Amino acid sequence: MDAVATQKFYRMSPRKLRLVTDAVKKMSPVEALVVLPFTGKRAAEPLAKVIKTAVANAKVLGMDEQTLVFKEIQIGQGPTLKRGIAVSRGQWHPIKKRMSHIRVVVTEGAKVEVVAKKEEKKVEAAAVTEVKPAAKPVIKTKKVVKKTK
């Protein structure tokens, strides 16, 4: 069973939201909520709110918060407000104020798989650290002696 949360007509460009979404979609929702406040993007706040809502919906459905994984995170194009600004010589430059629809779907994953992947990374890291670097080559230099007259 999946838990879904949506936010429609959010007044931010989908392009800006997708930058943050791409950074967190491979994490678990709990990890994403920890990382999002530190991303340095204004788009992190609405995305975090929708993820929190999805996690809360999953709890209501009886799912364990620690085993949740993202099934999908969609950032869709909403309607565009067409505005303009007056410029010199009686001209008008258009401004498009874009909106986004955010949709987050979470589902229960296997907690065992996440632990197994972390253990594999530790084993690989240990194997890499055991490799000894090659000995440094010895470079012989010649002394130059100047002859004085």
Order of alpha helices (4+ residues) and beta strands (2+ residues): beta-alpha-alpha-alpha-beta-beta-alpha
